[in-house]
């Protein structure tokens, strides 16, 4: 068996473990239509994801005529209602994710989730994906009142999962900034929602497939 020095591996969610962009785009476009705006293409939405639902709405509004607090506040409840009702209509786990979970668990590694998605939505999505019980800790963007790239959520997730040497797997510059701020190794997936090539995100390692995760972690 491959030896690992890590006792905890934490993961981002959107763009790292699951392709949530189609459902987020549907919720955003529903809300933009509700507010009398044009819709935005899925490819454009992928680059807007990572800071939570409110930030996604702000980005969508900015791209379709401008965002102000009153408009965001008026649209956010509708977007949350729609997204919560359709949170896993089109969302899919990336290939190899569940096998990676099993492989790490078999080696005694605790799994943690550290996402900027609201905690309530995170739990709903985890349930919809059939991953309840997979994670020793789930920390959302509103769990502590601060969100990534602040290192506090990642520190909290690692501590809740049992602590020890840890690594963080994400898909974006935000995730890698979080890993650096938390002083843990960062692994980036090349297939997520990043706004630049994976090798420009400052990660300690890049993976193109989840079946490469174990060997990459072993080499860190």
Buried (B, 14 or more C-beta within 10 A) or exposed (E): EEEBEBBBBBBBBBBBBBBBBBBBBBBBBBBBEEBEBEBBEBEBBBBBBBBBBBBBBBBBBEBBEEBEEEBBEEBBEBBBEBBBEBBBEBBEBBEBBBEBBEBBEEBEBBBBBBBBBBBEBBBBBBEBBEBEEBBBBBBBBBBBEEBBBBBBBBBBBBBBBBEEBBBBBBBBBBBBBBBBBBEBBBBBBBBBBBBEEBEEBEBBBBBEEBEBBBEBBEEB
